[in-house]
Amino acid sequence: MSSKHGFSGFFWGVFLVLFGAGIILKAVYHINVPVFKIFFGLLVIAFGLKILLSGMAGRRHPKGGVAAGAGEGEYNVMLGKGTIDLRHLEIAEASCRVEVNVLAGAAALRLNPDVPAKIRAGVAFGSARMGDRSNAAFGTSLYVTKGFREGEPHLAVDANIVLGSLEITD
């Protein structure tokens, strides 16, 4: 019943929930809910959002992973899973800034333990698990690696998580 992209399970789950809610409302409260019209409208909205968000998702990678070489960048994981591998990123004389956005998905951020890093995670209805095993569920959280010294070159990660999760390992 499930497909490679997980749409089939989502489709049938939403359909059965709406159908069951419609039956209960009609039997108990004598309220006639147009379940099929509501479901069709939600389906059209979901397809529209998927098209819009996939256009903003940036680079596509066949195995769900991104390997960063050098320089600043923006990495997005939307409606899926992905791994952002920054273990080969080197910091020379100046700090490097990277933005990671997770929207309704799950991402893993891999850091080089030898590179000093400062991670700011803004979370709304999601979770961010930092390298020190601390968790952020709502609001802003700050995590710095062992080698981080204020004022010295470092990797600055600005992570934004909405309805998703980010796991950071170093």
Steps between C-alpha positions, in 0.01 A plus 500: 500500500794738542699646218864602474413859593252423781208670325278191491506456879431870553218496246318204651559621855344841437217346299407248771518761778272739312263222400475369857449849642222560249322178600524585872377857450204380294403217740544684830432866424296467178746728322551424134865571413599488130804276566587437136490870407715593802743220422527602136568862603772388745652279231520791254657722770755228588604460136533877463717525812717212384559670165579835665731353763685272260578805286655672803687192621821588318733220394374144466719210598410141409589344836371784718849617592703813444877512535636852542854578391575860591329835527172629619169355396136426565365149536128416507315183593128525427235231520757221528824377652852616435856500626721807483861393531734783600778275631734596213439873537818686596519839668811702402536863605139617509182360648262315271122536523259220402120507512301179549121502458276205586131523415276203577790259469790337679863598453834388637784752516849347520781724624876456511597476870831679422326810361373747762130562449218709641147380422187708556184293459161667476225244548123533451291188553797270448819384664873561481733249664839655556840332513500509881172304502294803602165550330315809387128470432388861471690826488868564443787287625875553478765228478877542471755227436794435732755687288291816461659830616313828462675731250693221325409355157219246530207341321178691575186296435160666500241221517126555460269208575124517443283190546809282469813376671873560477765280659848650530804274551864593525 
